[in-house]
Amino acid sequence: MSTCCSKEAAPAITASCCGEAATVVACGCGTADAASPGVSPARWLIATALGAALWIAIYPQLEPFAEWLVALTPVDRQSQLGDALAFVLYDLPKVMMLLVAIVFATGFLRSYFSVENTRRLLAGKREGIGNVAAATLGVATPFCSCSAVPLFLGFVSAGVPLGVTFSFLIAAPMVNEVALGLLFALVGWQVALTYLAFGLSIAVLSGLILGKLRLEGWLQPWVRDVRMGITALPDHRLTLADRLEAGWSSVKEIVAKVWLWVALGIGVGALIHGYVPTELLIAIMGKDAWWSVPAAVVIGIPMYAGASTILPIIEALIAKGAALGTVLAFMMAVIALSLPEMIILKKVLTVKLIAVFVGIVGLGILAVGYLFNLLFV
């Protein structure tokens, strides 16, 4: 039994995230769910092979199919309504199919990771190396900003330095595989790779700065008192069938949570694509408007959405001529500095530490926005 379990139970954190509420005991005590009973490997292999074949066959036909559907309607294809309708009919199945493929792949790969093992890897790591390791693990273990908070607490209580823990907290929601995969598919590998480099830089540098400031005294008092013991993990080896099942389970769980928000995001993107004048967006979010990057960050912070929801809007803004750095700064602020995340963090951090965290990360996002605008014409 860990030492925290032998004392008074720490407060529970209730995280309302992705439309569902989840209560997590802060100290991380408890037992893991029992492994699911064995399933036939052939069942999951056949299902995965058929799913991959259908995906490969259908995806290239989405655009001509969307155009065919628009042609069946009485709507003029060259009108604003026709443009918006074509955007919805093409982007909705496209983004959903990309989301299914990426979530399946990340669910399969995530079966090789354990939250407890991740915590052990980071415990005792020096700042610098630890920040790089934490940011990289944040990319490899995709969590939304709300669900990353209980992990943040677990890392702090396990002895992981505060700055290293912040590097994980920043990277996990902002630079995850879903965001990178959708960026790659929607706006190209150059943008996705640059976003990865800049996002990791923000996570590492922000964590280093926060670590150097030695702000452990600004944690909530009960967090400072928690002392996590290391518990033994059961030696359960997953089979290939288990890992494939984990991938399909991730698809079922995540897509069921976000599909409506993805559809809403695409709807907003369609309105922008069809009805917002290009000249207006360039005037507001173009490179020449120096204030557009800080304005995008300020507007993005009160909002909350996952990458799969916000990216269709980003795609439409870019297609209309908005500056790439400005819209990506908006995206980073939405998914890395959301108001719901700040509310949950209040359970763990004092207001002063939250303000420092938002300020440092916000400055990093501003820098990235301006750099993107300089690098990408």
ABEGO torsion letter per residue (X at the ends): XBAAAABBBBBBBBBBBGGBBBBBBAAGBEBBBBBBBBBBAAAAAAAAAAAAAAAAAAAAAAAAAAAAAAAABABBAABAAAAAAAAAAAAAAAAAAAAAAAAAAAAAAAAABBAAAAAAAABGBBBGAAAAAAAAAAAABBBBAAAAAAAAAAAAAAGBBAAAAAAAAAAAAABBAAAAAAAAAAAEAAAAAAAAAAAAAAAAAAAAAAAAAGAAAABBAAAAABBBBBBBBBBBBBBAAAAAAAAAAAAAAAAAAAAAAAAAAAAAAAAAAAABBAAAAAAAABAABAAAAAAAAAAAAABBBBAAAAAAAAAAAAAAGBBAAAAAAAAAAAAAABAAAAAAAAAABBAAAAAAAAAAAAAAAAAAAAAAAAABX
